[in-house]
Amino acid sequence: MKFTPSKTLKRARSLRHSQTEAEQLLWWRMRNRNLNGFKFNRQAPVGPFIADFLCNDRKLIVEVDGATHGEDHETAYDERRTAYLEAKGYRVLRVQNHDVFTMLDDVLNGIVLELEK
């Protein structure tokens, strides 16, 4: 499949309407500058990829990983994707679904620490 901005944007819009429960929970706490005044966008296109959450001012991408990120080929894809994003100047922070559900405040504190670097 060839990368085109319009296809990526359409896919991002679609993903905004089908977020996982963990993404929804995290978004509720991050939206409207609720996280120490930092602005985040959800399902934001970055090149051919779509970031779960993007703070463009701090060049931080937060990815929420669930069960679909545990297989070798999935991990390899995530590594290639992260390498691309880092080459474009972004930092990528990965959090697990389980952590969002069981220790949300700790996850949010970790995100703030990354933002303040």
Secondary structure in CASP SS format (residue, H / E / C, confidence):
PFRMAT SS
TARGET T0000
AUTHOR 0000-0000-0000
METHOD secondary structure of the structure
MODEL  1
M C 1.00
K C 1.00
F C 1.00
T C 1.00
P H 1.00
S H 1.00
K H 1.00
T H 1.00
L H 1.00
K H 1.00
R H 1.00
A H 1.00
R H 1.00
S H 1.00
L H 1.00
R H 1.00
H C 1.00
S C 1.00
Q C 1.00
T C 1.00
E H 1.00
A H 1.00
E H 1.00
Q H 1.00
L H 1.00
L H 1.00
W H 1.00
W H 1.00
R H 1.00
M H 1.00
R H 1.00
N H 1.00
R H 1.00
N C 1.00
L E 1.00
N C 1.00
G C 1.00
F E 1.00
K C 1.00
F C 1.00
N E 1.00
R E 1.00
Q E 1.00
A E 1.00
P E 1.00
V E 1.00
G C 1.00
P C 1.00
F E 1.00
I E 1.00
A E 1.00
D E 1.00
F E 1.00
L E 1.00
C E 1.00
N H 1.00
D H 1.00
R H 1.00
K C 1.00
L E 1.00
I E 1.00
V E 1.00
E E 1.00
V E 1.00
D E 1.00
G C 1.00
A H 1.00
T H 1.00
H H 1.00
G C 1.00
E C 1.00
D H 1.00
H H 1.00
E H 1.00
T H 1.00
A H 1.00
Y H 1.00
D H 1.00
E H 1.00
R H 1.00
R H 1.00
T H 1.00
A H 1.00
Y H 1.00
L H 1.00
E H 1.00
A H 1.00
K C 1.00
G C 1.00
Y C 1.00
R E 1.00
V E 1.00
L E 1.00
R E 1.00
V E 1.00
Q E 1.00
N H 1.00
H H 1.00
D H 1.00
V H 1.00
F H 1.00
T H 1.00
M C 1.00
L H 1.00
D H 1.00
D H 1.00
V H 1.00
L H 1.00
N H 1.00
G H 1.00
I H 1.00
V H 1.00
L H 1.00
E H 1.00
L H 1.00
E C 1.00
K C 1.00
END
